[in-house]
């Protein structure tokens, strides 16, 4: 019987977290609107992958985005034309192209993060200090649990 109540509690907590995640995504989407006039959502995702994996090749980018190679190539063409990324021949194989953010691309991502953080500060300012601390502690533990694929938290 206790296991049934525990699973009911976890289900209710998952629903509450899902609702909170939707609110967080609304903040992120609102911040992204400022970048929307310069790049599309898929272009922004590509820029984030290139930022994280500086020098990634086109095949790696396509795989990271779940795209076919030709679609990723066209996406990169548009990002190059917009001045957000640049292509360079690979160090070991000159036929292999490596992708890098330009200063303009970095600036766009920095602006996006600054706007996102500004909006988050507005929301956090409406919370009590204790609630903010609890939120951050919970999110930290959530991140830790996500980093452990075989964690009890994910299988419970």
PEGIZI-V144891 format. One record per helix or strand of 3 or more residues. SS is the DSSP state (H for helix, E for strand). FROM is the first residue (numbers start at 1). LEN is the number of residues. If there is no record, write none. Layout:
ss->SS from->FROM len->LEN
ss->SS from->FROM len->LEN
//
This chain:
ss->H from->2 len->35
ss->H from->41 len->12
ss->H from->58 len->8
ss->H from->69 len->13
ss->E from->85 len->5
ss->E from->97 len->5
ss->H from->103 len->22
ss->H from->129 len->18
ss->H from->152 len->4
//
